[in-house]
């Protein structure tokens, strides 16, 4: 199925930022969107706005660290619409800090959400897509998958893992498209998870040139709308003002 109209698209981390922007854009372009996130109230508010514009959307509260939650989200899409065309594994956290701060619980949280969450999305969707004979995973990584900076060692490691997992899945799947979206600094709520003062100040300075989440949503849409024989493997999208 070329284009976006009519495609069934599952999005995690859809209650804000890139996930919310992608849900709005894809629904406007005719996709049937199934949104998951932990904040059910935010999801319902967003769903109401999308429906008011004529979009088709379903929602479910989801913690991507729990495999059953992600399974249930993907099954909701399949049972409601008959198939699953695209899964956008977008949920992520970014509590930056120097390694010397030993914020081990935050490291664990990044591993669970940023890596395990993507794997849960793949585990939920891959059997369905294989049975269909088609499908697409769009995994949201980061410029941190390509560039390591102080305070971001663990975060960058998780995003490199997203890139590596995606590349492995691509090589194993001649019938399924796999796209990695690697945004640079983008307007979102990710920085709100930073508890380290020095890392928070650094990120506040860095975010002065942030691009909008809509910019990343358009990159996601571009990858999805390509013909079935075209697999956009990776898009790096960052502010023009970025020099590093």
C-alpha positions as CSV (number, residue, x, y, z in Angstrom):
1,X,0.0,0.0,0.0
2,X,1.8,3.2,-1.1
3,X,1.4,6.5,0.6
4,X,0.0,7.1,4.1
5,X,-3.8,7.1,3.6
6,X,-5.5,4.0,5.1
7,X,-2.4,2.7,6.7
8,X,-2.6,1.4,10.3
9,X,0.1,3.1,12.3
10,X,0.9,2.3,16.0
11,X,2.9,4.9,17.9
12,X,4.4,4.6,21.4
13,X,5.2,7.7,23.4
14,X,2.4,9.4,21.7
15,X,1.2,11.7,24.5
16,X,3.7,14.5,23.7
17,X,6.7,15.6,21.6
18,X,7.6,13.7,18.5
19,X,5.0,11.0,19.1
20,X,2.1,13.5,19.4
21,X,3.3,15.4,16.4
22,X,3.5,12.2,14.3
23,X,0.1,11.1,15.4
24,X,-1.5,14.4,14.4
25,X,0.3,14.6,11.1
26,X,-0.3,11.0,10.1
27,X,-4.0,11.2,11.1
28,X,-4.4,14.3,9.0
29,X,-3.0,12.4,6.0
30,X,-5.5,9.6,6.4
31,X,-3.7,7.0,8.5
32,X,-5.6,5.1,11.1
33,X,-3.5,5.8,14.2
34,X,-3.3,3.7,17.4
35,X,-1.6,5.7,20.2
36,X,0.1,4.4,23.3
37,X,1.7,6.2,26.3
38,X,1.6,6.1,30.1
39,X,-0.5,9.3,30.5
40,X,-3.9,8.1,29.5
41,X,-5.5,11.6,30.1
42,X,-3.1,13.2,27.7
43,X,-3.8,10.5,25.1
44,X,-7.6,10.9,25.4
45,X,-7.3,14.7,25.0
46,X,-5.1,14.3,21.9
47,X,-7.5,11.6,20.5
48,X,-10.4,14.0,20.9
49,X,-8.5,16.7,19.0
50,X,-7.6,14.3,16.2
51,X,-11.2,13.1,15.9
52,X,-12.5,16.7,15.8
53,X,-10.4,17.1,12.7
54,X,-11.9,14.0,11.1
55,X,-9.0,11.7,12.0
56,X,-9.3,8.0,13.0
57,X,-7.6,7.1,16.2
58,X,-7.6,4.6,19.0
59,X,-5.7,4.8,22.3
60,X,-4.5,2.6,25.1
61,X,-2.4,3.4,28.2
62,X,1.0,1.7,27.7
63,X,4.2,1.3,29.7
64,X,6.7,0.1,27.0
65,X,8.9,-1.5,29.7
66,X,6.1,-4.1,30.1
67,X,5.9,-6.5,27.2
68,X,2.2,-7.3,27.7
69,X,1.3,-3.6,27.5
70,X,3.0,-3.3,24.1
71,X,1.5,-6.6,22.9
72,X,-2.0,-5.3,23.9
73,X,-1.5,-2.0,22.0
74,X,-0.5,-3.8,18.8
75,X,-3.3,-6.3,19.2
76,X,-5.7,-3.4,19.6
77,X,-4.6,-2.1,16.2
78,X,-4.9,-5.6,14.6
79,X,-8.3,-6.4,16.0
80,X,-9.7,-3.0,15.3
81,X,-8.4,-2.4,11.8
82,X,-7.4,-5.9,10.6
83,X,-3.7,-5.4,10.2
84,X,-0.7,-3.5,11.4
85,X,1.2,-1.6,8.7
86,X,3.6,0.5,10.7
87,X,4.9,0.6,14.3
88,X,6.7,3.8,15.4
89,X,8.8,2.9,18.4
90,X,9.1,6.4,19.8
91,X,8.9,6.2,23.6
92,X,12.1,7.4,25.3
93,X,13.7,9.1,28.3
94,X,16.9,11.1,28.6
95,X,18.0,11.7,32.2
96,X,21.5,12.9,31.4
97,X,24.3,13.0,34.0
98,X,28.0,12.4,34.3
99,X,28.9,8.7,34.9
100,X,30.6,9.8,38.1
101,X,27.2,10.8,39.5
102,X,26.4,7.1,39.6
103,X,22.7,7.5,38.9
104,X,22.3,3.8,38.3
105,X,18.5,3.8,38.6
106,X,18.4,6.4,35.8
107,X,20.7,4.3,33.7
108,X,18.4,1.3,34.3
109,X,15.4,3.4,33.3
110,X,17.0,4.4,30.0
111,X,17.9,0.9,29.2
112,X,14.4,-0.3,30.0
113,X,12.5,2.4,28.0
114,X,14.9,3.2,25.2
115,X,16.1,-0.4,24.4
116,X,13.7,-2.8,25.9
117,X,10.7,-0.7,24.8
118,X,11.9,-0.9,21.2
119,X,12.4,-4.7,21.5
120,X,8.9,-5.1,22.9
121,X,7.5,-3.2,19.9
122,X,9.4,-5.4,17.5
123,X,8.4,-8.6,19.4
124,X,4.7,-7.5,19.3
125,X,4.7,-6.5,15.6
126,X,7.1,-8.8,13.9
127,X,4.9,-12.0,13.8
128,X,2.0,-10.0,12.5
129,X,4.0,-8.4,9.8
130,X,5.6,-11.6,8.8
131,X,2.1,-13.2,8.5
132,X,0.9,-10.3,6.4
133,X,4.0,-10.3,4.2
134,X,4.6,-6.6,4.8
135,X,5.1,-4.0,7.4
136,X,7.4,-1.2,8.6
137,X,9.2,-0.4,11.8
138,X,10.1,3.2,12.4
139,X,12.5,3.4,15.4
140,X,13.3,6.8,16.8
141,X,16.9,6.9,17.9
142,X,18.9,10.2,18.2
143,X,21.9,12.1,16.9
144,X,23.3,10.5,20.1
145,X,23.4,7.2,18.1
146,X,26.2,8.9,16.1
147,X,27.8,11.3,18.5
148,X,28.8,10.9,22.2
149,X,29.0,14.0,24.5
150,X,29.7,14.4,28.2
151,X,26.8,13.5,30.5
152,X,25.2,11.5,27.7
153,X,27.2,8.3,27.7
154,X,24.4,5.9,28.7
155,X,21.7,7.7,26.7
156,X,23.9,7.6,23.6
157,X,24.6,3.9,24.2
158,X,20.9,3.2,24.3
159,X,20.3,5.1,21.1
160,X,23.2,3.4,19.4
161,X,21.5,0.1,20.5
162,X,18.3,1.3,18.7
163,X,20.4,1.9,15.6
164,X,22.1,-1.5,15.8
165,X,18.9,-3.4,16.5
166,X,17.2,-1.7,13.6
167,X,20.1,-2.5,11.2
168,X,20.0,-6.2,12.3
169,X,16.3,-6.3,11.8
170,X,16.6,-4.8,8.4
171,X,19.2,-7.3,7.3
172,X,17.0,-10.2,8.5
173,X,13.8,-8.9,6.9
174,X,13.5,-8.7,3.1
175,X,9.8,-8.3,3.3
176,X,9.7,-5.6,6.1
177,X,10.9,-2.1,5.9
178,X,13.0,-0.7,8.8
179,X,13.7,3.0,9.3
180,X,15.7,4.8,12.0
181,X,14.9,8.4,12.6
182,X,17.8,10.2,14.4
183,X,16.7,13.7,15.5
184,X,19.1,16.3,16.8
185,X,17.9,18.7,19.5
186,X,14.2,18.9,19.3
187,X,11.4,20.6,21.3
188,X,10.1,17.9,23.6
189,X,9.7,16.9,27.2
190,X,12.8,14.7,27.3
191,X,14.9,17.3,29.1
192,X,12.4,17.4,32.0
193,X,13.7,13.9,33.0
194,X,17.2,15.4,33.8
195,X,17.9,15.5,37.5
196,X,21.6,16.5,37.3
197,X,22.0,20.3,37.6
198,X,25.0,20.5,35.3
199,X,23.5,18.4,32.6
200,X,20.2,20.3,32.8
201,X,22.0,23.6,32.3
202,X,24.0,22.2,29.4
203,X,20.8,20.9,27.8
204,X,19.0,24.3,28.4
205,X,21.8,26.0,26.5
206,X,21.8,23.4,23.7
207,X,18.0,23.6,23.3
208,X,18.1,27.3,22.2
209,X,18.4,26.1,18.6
210,X,15.9,23.2,18.9
211,X,13.7,22.4,15.9
212,X,10.0,21.6,16.4
213,X,8.7,18.1,16.9
214,X,6.7,18.7,13.7
215,X,10.0,18.6,11.8
216,X,10.7,15.1,13.0
217,X,7.1,14.0,12.3
218,X,7.5,15.1,8.7
219,X,10.6,12.9,8.4
220,X,8.6,9.9,9.8
221,X,5.8,10.6,7.3
222,X,8.4,10.7,4.5
223,X,9.7,7.3,5.3
224,X,6.2,5.8,5.6
225,X,4.8,7.3,2.3
226,X,7.5,5.8,0.1
227,X,6.5,3.0,-2.3
228,X,6.7,-0.6,-0.9
229,X,10.0,-1.3,-2.8
230,X,11.7,1.7,-1.2
231,X,13.1,1.3,2.3
232,X,14.4,4.6,3.8
233,X,16.8,3.1,6.3
234,X,17.8,6.2,8.2
235,X,17.1,9.9,8.4
236,X,19.2,12.3,10.5
237,X,17.3,15.5,11.1
238,X,18.8,18.3,13.1
239,X,18.8,22.1,13.4
240,X,20.6,24.0,10.5
241,X,22.5,25.9,13.2
242,X,24.1,22.6,14.5
243,X,27.8,22.6,13.7
244,X,29.0,19.6,15.7
